[in-house]
Amino acid sequence: MSSPLNHLPNIQKETWRRTVLLTVQSIGVVYGRLSIAPLYVFGSMRPKDIDSDERLKEIFSFIFWTLTIVPLLKYAVIVLRADDNGEGGTFSLYSLLCRHAKVGLLPSDESSDEIMHYETGSTSPSKKNSRARRAIKNNKISHYMMLLLALFGSCMMIGDGVLTPALSVLSASKGLELSLAKISERSATSECGGLERDLKKYVPVPTACFILVCLFSVQRYGTHKIGIIFAPVVIIWLFLISGVGLYNIVQWDHRILYAISPKYMYNFIKQADIRSWKLLGNLVLCIAGSEAMFTDLGHFSKKSIKIAFVCLIYPALVLSYAGQAAFISKHLIPHDDEVVCATHNASSEYFHLRESVPNHTGRAEVFRHIFVVLSLFAAAVGSQATITATFSIINQCQALSCFPRVKVVHTSNKIHGQVYIPDVNWIMMILSIACTIGFHEILPLGNATGFAIISGMLVTTCLMSLVILLYWERSWLLTASFLVFFGCVEIMYLSSSLLNFYKGAWCLVILLVFCMTIMLSWHYGTRKKYEFDLENKVPVNWLTDLSPGLGISRVPGIGFIYTEVVTGIPAFFSHFITNVPAFHQVLIFVSFKLLPVPHISPSRRYLIGRVGPKEYKIYRCIVRYGYCDQVRDTDDFEDHIILSIGEFISREEEDVESLTSPERRMVVIGNQTMNENTIVSVPRASDSEILSPPVDPSGSSGTPTNQKKVRFILPPKSPTMRVSVRRELQELVDARESGTAYFLGQSHLSVQKRASFIKKFLVTTYVLLDKNCRQPPVALNIPRAALLEVGMVYTI
């Protein structure tokens, strides 16, 4: 007997050929955003803040060591080792803590915890009950703090997904403005200043908005299709900016490489004032996208991500920033003969990456225009990676009951993490365009994006330190060293970002408050409803022993009762039986339960058991899934349950992988194989074969609107099948042919008048979200004609 956590889908053996393929693919998907950072790192700074060549070297020294410490040392060397069965990101760290330190706040009771984890015989090593683990396990405040940290990091990722497309595309559009200005200067017949104003007004923002609309519009095709061109674009871009950087180092100032000495950082910190300290908020943009190395781990492998960064990304970025710094050092103060007009704007132009491209001949100017076009493509690629990561984060939050129900479309059958969320996509597009139009400058967008980046990284550092202590079981000294070293670096950048609060970072705070309100309200309302269900459920013997006295009758068909509780009878169904004393010939209680793991193998997904004696024909089906699985919104989900019930009936007596639940024995059922002792599904012969309408227990009949694609039959000859098993399977088939009905509790939360303001606000927000988000029947893919909702009012 083994754990469902150990029966994950088989990972393809990583040969050198597969490693090379994954390395190339990761360059386009993982490192797209990190690669376009040179577009806006220097461009987001004000030229007057860099008033000397010494200050420029100090800035480059910070860039070099930030790239070395954060993406190389922190992520590539340490954090990538903390994967959760191949998945990465904030919630993977949180799930590790939930599983191994027992700090989860997901609703559960003792019986459901026993059924859900089913760990007997697990091969995973046991963790010793250390003093730190006991202290954190018994401290509820720490549990809430960890959940808030995970939600805070997710909100920062969502805010980053809104701001990054605006920043990267607007930065590339600024390059287009400069190119058009250079072209117009040669053939201008009007006043140069007026033309410059027109180009600044009508080129960058409208172009950026158009690209953003196109970018978000193609998201429905999925990362797999639109990502075909990702790797080539990013590889060409990296070779181009590294080549330009190497040329500028040799041509303008090779001594810039001496600035990698840490003494320049020390001099900066020693002489720093508020004005210079604010520069760090712009410098943090050089590591924008580093979090994707961990977030997108589930799409690739650790080896491929490390090889791509060490062999290509890191040296290319260092050369690019060094070359740009060398170019700026020789063009910091514009000369009178360098420009025809707009000399007051010359120094700011030199901070744009486009200006550092060699330009000694007329053909070189054409090369600059090609560079601008390529930068537009690269900006779209970098934005795509952030948008996809945002979809994945929201999908995980929804699975953990921390985000309202939204439609999630899986765009790839091979890669679980590639999802598309239509509603979120269009909201992000509107917000991103609003930020582009509202700020219309790189500087405030850079300040807000830098705040989001460093806040998310600080959350990862805090959760990672807990993983080192509680999961890896390292010493307090090592844990404290990790937290203090990386925490100090990130707090330094965070303090700089806070100084730029009124220059753009306030926008991110508004997004944070909005997202946190939604997540906390939804989690609070969902948890309160579940607690109410646990408190008001009735024991099984109420239905099996007491119901005959109520005069309950059985009608043909199958009744699916969707409930969150995994033991007992849900309150809404007992309420229904009390008022309408009838239920179907076959009853199946269906519960979806999340495990704090990314995926559950289909072979370990279903737990099937009986409720009451055999003659009652009442079953319980518990569907276990990971936070990256999609099991509800599928057309054949009902068929899988019926096949699982049939497999359970045939295997019930001799099954060795079973669990003794508080009700009766439960059996692990997975992918159904060809078994001559159970039912099989076959396609219907024609579209004219329509099932009878679902039978309402009250006796009323409906119209035949629910058409089934498959039907179930018994094998014609099965000498090893017992007579009792054949009889029960035949009754299941007949009940399905008679029709199916779905019972769903429609709960309504209300708050007492004497409740606190915070509780009233959370409940009111939850009710508003519940009425306007995707309804449970749609999320569960339940046909309306077969749905029966039972209303309940919960007062908290």
PENOR-V394538 format. One record per residue. N is the residue number from 1. SS is DSSP state (H for helix, E for strand, L for the rest). OMEGA is omega in degrees with one decimal (none if undefined). D_LAST is the distance of its C-alpha to the last C-alpha in Angstrom with 2 decimals. Layout:
# PENOR-V394538
[[N	SS	OMEGA	D_LAST] [N	SS	OMEGA	D_LAST]]
This chain:
# PENOR-V394538
[[1	L	-174.7	42.20] [2	L	-174.7	40.64] [3	L	174.7	37.42] [4	H	179.5	36.01] [5	H	-178.4	35.91] [6	H	-179.4	39.69] [7	L	177.0	40.29] [8	L	179.4	39.74] [9	L	-177.6	42.06] [10	L	177.9	45.55] [11	L	-178.5	46.42] [12	L	-178.8	49.76] [13	L	-173.6	52.39] [14	L	174.4	52.97] [15	L	179.9	56.70] [16	H	179.9	58.40] [17	H	177.8	58.63] [18	H	178.4	54.90] [19	H	178.1	54.27] [20	H	-179.8	56.51] [21	H	179.7	54.76] [22	H	178.4	51.28] [23	H	179.1	52.66] [24	H	-179.3	53.98] [25	H	-178.6	50.78] [26	H	179.2	48.63] [27	H	-179.2	50.80] [28	H	-173.2	49.62] [29	H	-174.3	45.94] [30	L	-169.7	45.03] [31	L	178.6	47.49] [32	H	-176.8	47.69] [33	H	179.2	45.68] [34	H	-176.8	47.29] [35	H	-178.2	50.66] [36	H	-179.8	50.20] [37	H	177.6	49.11] [38	H	178.1	52.74] [39	H	-170.9	52.34] [40	L	179.3	50.13] [41	L	177.2	50.34] [42	L	-179.0	53.44] [43	L	179.4	52.78] [44	L	179.0	49.59] [45	L	174.7	51.64] [46	L	-177.5	53.58] [47	H	-177.4	57.33] [48	H	178.0	57.82] [49	H	176.9	55.54] [50	L	-169.6	58.05] [51	L	-179.7	61.15] [52	L	177.5	63.31] [53	H	178.0	64.32] [54	H	178.7	63.08] [55	H	178.6	59.55] [56	H	177.5	59.64] [57	H	176.9	60.59] [58	H	178.1	57.75] [59	H	179.5	55.32] [60	H	177.9	56.79] [61	H	176.7	56.62] [62	H	179.9	52.89] [63	H	-177.9	52.50] [64	H	-175.8	54.56] [65	H	175.0	52.81] [66	H	175.7	49.31] [67	H	-178.5	50.21] [68	H	-174.8	51.63] [69	H	-171.2	48.85] [70	H	-176.7	45.69] [71	H	-175.6	46.43] [72	H	-175.1	49.40] [73	H	-174.7	48.56] [74	H	-172.9	44.78] [75	H	-174.8	43.93] [76	H	-174.7	47.13] [77	H	-170.0	47.96] [78	H	-169.0	44.69] [79	H	-179.9	41.41] [80	H	178.9	42.80] [81	H	-175.9	43.13] [82	L	179.4	39.36] [83	L	177.7	38.74] [84	E	-176.3	36.18] [85	L	177.0	38.45] [86	L	-179.7	40.15] [87	E	179.1	37.14] [88	L	179.0	36.65] [89	L	-177.1	34.35] [90	H	-175.7	31.41] [91	H	175.1	29.18] [92	H	175.0	32.08] [93	H	179.5	32.24] [94	H	179.8	28.51] [95	H	175.1	28.81] [96	H	178.7	31.78] [97	H	178.4	29.81] [98	H	-174.3	26.90] [99	H	-172.2	29.52] [100	H	178.3	31.89] [101	H	176.7	29.96] [102	L	-179.8	26.69] [103	L	-176.8	24.55] [104	L	176.9	22.47] [105	L	176.9	18.70] [106	L	-175.5	18.63] [107	L	176.5	16.37] [108	L	171.5	18.69] [109	L	-173.5	19.43] [110	H	-177.6	22.88] [111	H	179.7	24.27] [112	H	177.6	23.34] [113	H	178.1	24.80] [114	H	-177.7	27.95] [115	H	-173.5	28.28] [116	H	-171.1	27.57] [117	H	168.1	30.06] [118	L	-167.8	32.76] [119	L	-176.5	34.99] [120	L	178.8	37.70] [121	L	-180.0	41.04] [122	L	-179.9	39.83] [123	L	-179.6	42.72] [124	L	-178.4	40.78] [125	L	-179.6	41.76] [126	L	-179.8	39.42] [127	L	179.8	38.19] [128	L	-177.1	38.99] [129	L	-176.1	36.20] [130	L	180.0	37.27] [131	H	179.4	36.17] [132	H	-179.7	34.51] [133	H	178.7	32.56] [134	H	-178.3	31.41] [135	H	-179.2	30.42] [136	H	179.6	28.36] [137	H	-176.5	26.81] [138	L	-178.3	25.61] [139	L	-176.8	24.40] [140	H	-179.5	20.84] [141	H	178.6	21.50] [142	H	177.2	24.37] [143	H	179.3	22.28] [144	H	179.5	20.07] [145	H	179.2	23.35] [146	H	177.0	24.97] [147	H	178.6	22.23] [148	H	177.0	22.42] [149	H	-179.7	26.20] [150	H	179.2	26.20] [151	H	178.3	24.03] [152	H	177.5	26.22] [153	H	178.4	29.32] [154	H	178.6	28.15] [155	H	177.1	27.46] [156	H	177.3	30.92] [157	H	177.9	32.40] [158	H	176.8	30.94] [159	H	176.3	32.29] [160	H	178.5	35.55] [161	H	175.8	35.69] [162	H	-172.6	35.59] [163	H	-175.9	38.10] [164	H	176.8	40.61] [165	H	179.6	41.87] [166	H	-177.3	42.38] [167	H	-175.3	44.20] [168	H	-178.6	46.40] [169	H	178.3	47.44] [170	H	177.4	48.14] [171	H	177.8	50.22] [172	H	179.1	52.28] [173	H	174.9	52.67] [174	H	175.8	54.08] [175	H	176.7	56.75] [176	H	177.2	57.54] [177	H	179.8	57.99] [178	H	179.0	60.45] [179	H	178.9	62.38] [180	H	178.6	62.77] [181	H	179.1	63.85] [182	H	179.5	66.54] [183	H	-176.2	67.77] [184	H	-179.7	67.92] [185	H	-176.8	69.84] [186	H	-176.5	72.78] [187	L	-176.0	73.15] [188	L	175.7	71.63] [189	L	-179.9	73.61] [190	L	-179.7	71.20] [191	L	-174.7	70.01] [192	H	-178.1	68.24] [193	H	179.2	65.58] [194	H	178.2	64.46] [195	H	179.4	64.27] [196	H	178.6	62.15] [197	H	179.9	59.66] [198	H	178.8	59.46] [199	H	179.5	58.89] [200	H	-177.2	56.15] [201	H	-170.0	54.46] [202	H	-177.2	54.81] [203	L	-170.5	54.89] [204	H	-174.4	52.18] [205	H	178.3	48.97] [206	H	178.9	49.87] [207	H	179.1	51.11] [208	H	179.3	47.99] [209	H	178.4	45.76] [210	H	179.3	47.93] [211	H	179.0	47.76] [212	H	177.3	43.96] [213	H	178.7	43.68] [214	H	-177.2	46.05] [215	H	-179.0	44.29] [216	H	-179.8	40.82] [217	H	-178.3	42.42] [218	H	-178.9	44.02] [219	H	-177.6	40.90] [220	H	178.4	40.42] [221	H	175.7	43.61] [222	H	-179.0	42.09] [223	H	-176.3	43.36] [224	H	-177.0	45.83] [225	H	-176.6	47.86] [226	H	179.3	47.73] [227	H	-179.1	48.11] [228	H	-177.2	51.62] [229	H	-174.1	53.15] [230	H	-174.4	50.89] [231	H	178.7	53.01] [232	H	-179.3	56.38] [233	H	-177.2	55.15] [234	H	179.3	53.66] [235	H	177.5	56.70] [236	H	-180.0	59.12] [237	H	-178.8	57.08] [238	H	178.0	57.09] [239	H	-179.3	60.82] [240	H	-176.5	61.45] [241	H	176.9	59.57] [242	H	177.0	60.94] [243	H	177.2	64.45] [244	H	178.9	64.15] [245	H	178.8	62.86] [246	H	177.5	65.76] [247	H	-178.5	68.22] [248	H	176.9	66.89] [249	H	-178.8	67.08] [250	H	-173.6	70.71] [251	H	-169.7	71.64] [252	L	-173.8	70.07] [253	L	-180.0	69.09] [254	H	179.4	69.10] [255	H	177.7	68.48] [256	H	179.7	64.80] [257	H	176.4	64.39] [258	H	-176.0	65.23] [259	H	176.4	61.93] [260	H	177.7	60.05] [261	L	-179.4	61.05] [262	H	-178.1	58.07] [263	H	178.0	60.18] [264	H	175.1	59.33] [265	H	179.8	55.61] [266	H	178.8	56.51] [267	H	179.0	58.60] [268	H	-178.1	55.78] [269	H	-178.1	53.28] [270	H	-175.6	55.97] [271	L	-171.8	56.86] [272	L	168.5	53.47] [273	L	-176.5	52.26] [274	H	-178.5	49.18] [275	H	-179.2	51.04] [276	H	-179.5	52.11] [277	H	179.0	48.83] [278	L	-179.9	47.06] [279	H	-178.9	49.26] [280	H	177.0	47.28] [281	H	174.5	44.32] [282	H	-178.9	46.69] [283	H	-176.7	48.24] [284	H	178.1	45.02] [285	H	-179.5	45.36] [286	H	177.5	48.16] [287	H	176.2	45.65] [288	L	-177.7	43.37] [289	L	179.3	42.72] [290	L	-179.8	43.15] [291	L	179.1	39.56] [292	H	177.0	40.57] [293	H	179.8	42.89] [294	H	-177.8	39.90] [295	H	-177.0	37.39] [296	H	-178.2	39.98] [297	H	-178.5	41.21] [298	H	179.7	40.01] [299	H	-173.4	42.49] [300	L	177.3	45.50] [301	L	-179.7	46.69] [302	H	-176.9	46.91] [303	H	-178.0	50.70] [304	H	-179.9	50.91] [305	H	179.6	48.55] [306	H	-178.5	50.51] [307	H	-179.0	53.89] [308	H	-177.4	53.04] [309	H	-174.7	51.88] [310	H	-173.0	54.68] [311	H	-175.2	57.53] [312	H	-170.6	56.77] [313	H	-175.2	53.73] [314	H	179.7	54.30] [315	H	-179.7	58.08] [316	H	-179.9	57.80] [317	H	178.5	55.21] [318	H	178.1	57.21] [319	H	-179.1	60.36] [320	H	-179.7	58.67] [321	H	178.5	57.23] [322	H	178.7	60.51] [323	H	178.8	62.55] [324	H	177.9	60.40] [325	H	178.2	60.72] [326	H	179.1	64.48] [327	H	-178.2	64.79] [328	H	-177.5	62.89] [329	H	-179.9	64.98] [330	H	-178.6	68.13] [331	L	-175.8	66.69] [332	L	178.7	64.53] [333	L	-176.8	66.83] [334	L	177.4	68.15] [335	L	-173.6	71.91] [336	L	-174.7	73.59] [337	L	-175.0	75.13] [338	L	-177.5	72.00] [339	L	179.4	70.40] [340	L	-179.3	71.81] [341	L	177.6	69.10] [342	L	180.0	65.71] [343	H	179.2	66.87] [344	H	-177.3	64.06] [345	H	-171.4	61.64] [346	H	-174.7	63.73] [347	H	179.0	62.10] [348	H	177.5	58.60] [349	H	-177.7	60.10] [350	H	179.0	61.41] [351	L	177.1	57.88] [352	L	-175.4	57.09] [353	H	-178.5	57.82] [354	H	-175.6	60.01] [355	H	-179.2	62.54] [356	H	176.6	63.23] [357	L	-177.6	64.57] [358	L	-176.6	68.42] [359	L	179.5	70.22] [360	L	-178.5	73.96] [361	L	177.8	75.23] [362	H	179.0	74.32] [363	H	179.0	73.16] [364	H	176.4	70.78] [365	H	175.1	69.09] [366	H	177.7	68.47] [367	H	177.1	66.95] [368	H	179.4	64.50] [369	H	176.4	63.48] [370	H	178.4	62.92] [371	H	-179.9	60.84] [372	H	179.3	58.62] [373	H	178.4	58.10] [374	H	179.0	57.25] [375	H	176.2	54.78] [376	H	177.0	52.93] [377	H	-179.3	52.61] [378	H	178.2	51.62] [379	H	177.5	48.92] [380	H	178.7	47.46] [381	H	179.2	47.60] [382	H	177.8	45.80] [383	H	-179.3	43.07] [384	H	-179.7	42.68] [385	H	179.7	41.95] [386	H	179.6	39.11] [387	H	179.2	37.59] [388	H	178.0	37.74] [389	H	177.4	36.10] [390	H	176.6	33.22] [391	H	-179.1	32.73] [392	H	179.8	32.70] [393	H	-178.5	30.11] [394	H	177.0	27.68] [395	H	177.7	28.38] [396	H	178.4	27.50] [397	H	179.3	24.27] [398	H	178.7	23.26] [399	H	-179.4	24.18] [400	L	178.4	22.00] [401	L	178.1	18.87] [402	L	179.6	19.34] [403	L	-178.9	20.72] [404	L	-179.4	20.10] [405	L	175.4	22.23] [406	L	179.6	25.79] [407	L	178.7	29.10] [408	L	-179.6	31.04] [409	E	176.5	34.76] [410	E	-173.8	36.76] [411	L	179.5	40.15] [412	L	176.9	41.99] [413	L	-175.8	42.43] [414	L	-176.8	43.83] [415	L	-174.9	41.60] [416	L	-172.1	37.89] [417	L	-178.0	36.89] [418	L	-177.5	38.52] [419	E	177.3	35.80] [420	E	-178.4	35.48] [421	L	-172.4	32.31] [422	H	-176.6	33.53] [423	H	179.9	30.62] [424	H	-179.2	30.47] [425	H	-177.4	34.27] [426	H	176.2	34.68] [427	H	177.5	32.04] [428	H	179.3	33.85] [429	H	-179.6	37.15] [430	H	-179.6	36.11] [431	H	-179.5	34.80] [432	H	178.0	37.92] [433	H	178.5	40.26] [434	H	177.5	38.51] [435	H	180.0	39.05] [436	H	-179.3	42.66] [437	H	-176.2	43.43] [438	H	-178.7	41.56] [439	H	-178.8	43.18] [440	L	176.0	46.36] [441	L	-178.4	47.59] [442	H	-173.2	47.43] [443	H	-179.7	46.84] [444	H	176.7	43.30] [445	H	177.4	42.17] [446	H	178.2	43.69] [447	H	-179.6	41.88] [448	H	-179.8	38.45] [449	H	177.7	39.29] [450	H	177.3	40.63] [451	H	179.1	37.42] [452	H	-177.0	35.43] [453	H	-173.8	37.99] [454	H	177.0	38.22] [455	H	177.5	34.47] [456	H	179.3	33.96] [457	H	178.5	36.90] [458	H	175.5	35.62] [459	H	178.2	32.36] [460	H	178.7	34.62] [461	H	-179.4	36.69] [462	H	-179.7	33.79] [463	H	-179.9	32.42] [464	H	178.2	36.01] [465	H	176.1	36.82] [466	H	176.4	34.02] [467	H	178.0	35.42] [468	H	-176.4	38.87] [469	H	-170.0	37.74] [470	H	-177.7	35.33] [471	L	177.3	36.62] [472	L	177.9	40.26] [473	L	173.8	40.42] [474	L	-174.8	42.76] [475	L	175.6	43.54] [476	H	-178.2	41.70] [477	H	179.3	44.78] [478	H	178.9	44.75] [479	H	-179.8	41.03] [480	H	178.9	41.48] [481	H	178.0	44.58] [482	H	-176.6	42.79] [483	H	-176.6	39.89] [484	H	-176.0	42.24] [485	H	-177.8	44.87] [486	H	178.3	42.82] [487	H	179.1	40.10] [488	H	178.5	42.76] [489	H	-176.5	44.27] [490	H	175.9	41.00] [491	H	176.9	39.89] [492	H	178.4	43.30] [493	H	179.5	42.73] [494	H	178.5	39.16] [495	H	177.1	40.53] [496	H	178.9	43.07] [497	H	179.4	40.53] [498	H	176.5	38.54] [499	H	177.7	41.79] [500	L	-175.0	41.87] [501	H	-175.6	38.37] [502	H	179.6	39.69] [503	H	174.1	42.09] [504	L	-176.6	39.72] [505	H	177.6	37.17] [506	H	179.5	34.73] [507	H	179.7	34.31] [508	H	179.3	32.87] [509	H	176.9	30.36] [510	H	176.9	29.09] [511	H	179.8	28.80] [512	H	-179.8	27.06] [513	H	-179.5	24.36] [514	H	-177.7	23.90] [515	H	-179.9	23.72] [516	H	177.3	21.54] [517	H	179.3	18.93] [518	H	-175.4	18.98] [519	H	-178.6	18.98] [520	H	179.1	16.30] [521	H	-178.8	13.85] [522	H	179.1	14.79] [523	H	-179.5	14.67] [524	H	-179.7	11.21] [525	H	178.9	9.83] [526	H	-179.6	12.25] [527	H	179.9	11.48] [528	H	177.6	7.77] [529	H	-179.8	9.21] [530	H	177.6	12.03] [531	H	177.4	10.47] [532	H	178.9	8.93] [533	H	179.4	12.54] [534	H	-177.1	14.13] [535	H	-172.8	12.63] [536	H	175.9	13.47] [537	L	-179.8	16.74] [538	E	-179.5	19.90] [539	L	-177.6	23.16] [540	H	-176.8	26.08] [541	H	173.6	28.23] [542	H	-179.1	26.03] [543	H	-174.3	27.47] [544	H	-175.6	30.91] [545	H	-174.5	31.69] [546	H	-175.8	29.81] [547	H	176.9	29.84] [548	H	178.4	33.63] [549	H	178.7	33.06] [550	H	-179.8	30.90] [551	L	-177.2	33.90] [552	L	177.3	32.46] [553	E	179.1	35.01] [554	E	-179.2	35.53] [555	E	-178.4	36.54] [556	E	176.3	38.39] [557	E	178.1	36.68] [558	E	175.0	34.12] [559	E	176.3	30.37] [560	E	178.8	28.31] [561	E	-179.9	24.69] [562	E	-176.1	22.77] [563	L	177.7	19.94] [564	L	-178.7	18.46] [565	L	-176.2	18.99] [566	L	173.5	22.61] [567	L	179.0	23.00] [568	L	-178.9	22.36] [569	E	-178.6	21.48] [570	L	-175.2	18.32] [571	H	-176.5	16.12] [572	H	-179.5	17.08] [573	H	175.4	20.74] [574	H	175.5	20.79] [575	H	178.7	19.27] [576	H	-178.3	22.12] [577	H	-179.8	24.76] [578	H	-177.4	23.94] [579	H	178.7	24.61] [580	L	-173.1	27.33] [581	L	177.1	29.25] [582	E	170.1	30.89] [583	E	-165.7	30.55] [584	E	-179.9	33.03] [585	E	177.3	36.04] [586	E	177.1	34.56] [587	E	178.3	30.89] [588	E	174.4	29.76] [589	E	-175.7	26.28] [590	E	178.0	26.07] [591	E	173.3	23.86] [592	E	-178.3	24.31] [593	E	-179.9	24.02] [594	E	170.2	24.90] [595	L	-177.9	27.28] [596	L	175.9	27.89] [597	L	-178.8	31.38] [598	L	-174.2	32.89] [599	L	170.2	34.29] [600	L	-179.7	34.46] [601	L	176.6	37.82] [602	H	-179.8	37.91] [603	H	179.8	39.81] [604	H	-168.5	36.83] [605	L	-170.8	33.97] [606	E	167.7	33.26] [607	E	-176.2	32.39] [608	E	177.1	33.30] [609	E	178.7	33.04] [610	E	171.4	33.12] [611	L	-178.0	30.55] [612	L	-179.7	32.55] [613	L	-177.9	36.32] [614	H	-174.0	38.46] [615	H	179.1	39.17] [616	H	179.4	35.56] [617	L	176.6	35.80] [618	E	-175.4	32.17] [619	E	174.0	31.71] [620	E	179.4	29.10] [621	E	177.2	29.62] [622	E	-178.1	27.89] [623	E	-179.2	28.85] [624	E	-178.6	28.99] [625	E	176.9	29.55] [626	L	-175.2	30.00] [627	L	173.8	28.54] [628	L	-179.6	31.79] [629	L	174.6	32.08] [630	L	-174.5	31.60] [631	L	-173.3	31.25] [632	L	-170.3	29.01] [633	L	179.1	30.75] [634	L	-175.2	34.08] [635	L	-173.9	36.13] [636	L	-177.2	37.26] [637	H	178.7	34.04] [638	H	179.5	34.13] [639	H	178.8	37.78] [640	H	-179.1	37.02] [641	H	-178.7	34.55] [642	H	176.3	37.13] [643	H	178.6	39.85] [644	H	177.4	37.76] [645	H	178.0	37.19] [646	H	177.7	40.96] [647	H	178.8	41.78] [648	H	-178.5	39.54] [649	H	-177.2	41.32] [650	H	-176.3	44.70] [651	H	-168.3	43.93] [652	L	-172.3	41.75] [653	L	-174.6	44.56] [654	L	-177.3	46.29] [655	L	-179.9	43.58] [656	L	178.2	43.83] [657	L	-177.4	40.82] [658	E	-178.0	38.09] [659	E	177.5	35.06] [660	E	179.8	34.19] [661	L	178.3	30.49] [662	L	179.6	28.66] [663	L	176.8	29.56] [664	L	-177.0	32.99] [665	E	176.5	35.09] [666	E	-174.5	34.05] [667	E	176.8	36.70] [668	E	179.6	36.79] [669	E	178.2	37.96] [670	L	178.3	38.97] [671	L	-177.1	41.57] [672	L	177.3	43.34] [673	L	179.4	47.08] [674	L	-178.0	49.83] [675	L	-176.8	49.74] [676	L	-177.5	51.98] [677	L	179.9	49.72] [678	L	-178.6	46.67] [679	E	177.1	45.90] [680	E	178.5	46.77] [681	E	178.3	45.68] [682	E	177.4	48.38] [683	E	177.4	48.36] [684	L	-174.8	48.86] [685	L	-177.7	52.44] [686	L	179.1	51.81] [687	L	-179.3	49.23] [688	L	179.8	50.05] [689	L	-178.8	48.25] [690	L	-178.7	44.91] [691	L	172.4	42.53] [692	L	-179.0	41.82] [693	L	177.7	38.71] [694	L	-177.2	35.50] [695	L	176.3	35.45] [696	L	179.9	32.58] [697	L	179.6	31.85] [698	L	175.8	32.18] [699	L	-180.0	35.80] [700	L	-178.7	36.04] [701	L	179.9	37.94] [702	L	177.9	37.43] [703	L	-176.7	39.86] [704	L	-178.4	41.18] [705	L	-173.9	39.44] [706	L	-177.8	38.17] [707	L	179.7	41.13] [708	L	-177.8	41.20] [709	L	-177.6	43.44] [710	E	171.7	44.31] [711	E	-175.4	44.91] [712	E	179.7	45.13] [713	E	173.1	48.24] [714	E	175.5	49.57] [715	L	-176.7	52.62] [716	L	-178.4	55.66] [717	L	178.7	57.29] [718	L	-174.2	55.49] [719	L	-177.8	57.54] [720	L	-178.4	55.16] [721	L	178.0	52.14] [722	L	-179.9	51.44] [723	H	-179.0	51.53] [724	H	178.3	48.04] [725	H	178.3	46.64] [726	H	-178.8	48.51] [727	H	-178.9	47.23] [728	H	176.9	43.55] [729	H	178.6	44.03] [730	H	176.8	45.79] [731	H	176.8	42.97] [732	H	178.6	40.56] [733	H	-179.2	42.94] [734	H	179.5	43.40] [735	H	179.0	39.69] [736	H	178.0	39.28] [737	H	179.0	42.20] [738	H	178.2	40.69] [739	L	179.5	37.70] [740	E	175.0	34.24] [741	E	-175.2	30.83] [742	E	178.5	27.51] [743	E	-177.3	24.18] [744	E	177.5	21.10] [745	E	177.7	17.47] [746	E	-173.0	16.28] [747	E	178.2	12.51] [748	E	179.7	10.73] [749	E	172.0	7.39] [750	E	-175.8	6.38] [751	L	179.7	5.02] [752	L	-177.1	6.22] [753	L	-177.8	9.86] [754	L	-179.6	10.34] [755	L	-179.3	8.24] [756	L	-179.0	10.96] [757	H	-178.1	12.92] [758	H	179.2	12.58] [759	H	178.2	8.82] [760	H	-179.6	9.48] [761	H	-179.5	12.53] [762	H	-179.4	11.35] [763	H	178.9	8.88] [764	H	178.2	11.80] [765	H	178.8	14.28] [766	H	180.0	12.83] [767	H	178.3	12.84] [768	H	179.1	16.32] [769	H	-177.9	17.55] [770	H	-179.5	16.42] [771	H	-173.3	18.37] [772	H	178.0	21.37] [773	L	-179.5	21.87] [774	L	-176.0	23.73] [775	L	-178.4	22.30] [776	H	178.6	21.81] [777	H	178.3	24.87] [778	H	179.9	26.99] [779	H	179.1	25.87] [780	L	178.8	26.68] [781	L	-179.6	29.86] [782	L	176.8	29.16] [783	L	-176.2	31.60] [784	H	-176.6	30.08] [785	H	-176.7	32.59] [786	H	-174.1	31.32] [787	E	174.9	27.56] [788	E	-178.6	25.41] [789	E	-179.8	21.72] [790	E	-176.0	19.39] [791	E	175.6	16.38] [792	E	177.8	12.99] [793	E	179.4	9.89] [794	E	178.9	6.50] [795	E	-178.6	3.79] [796	L	none	0.00]]
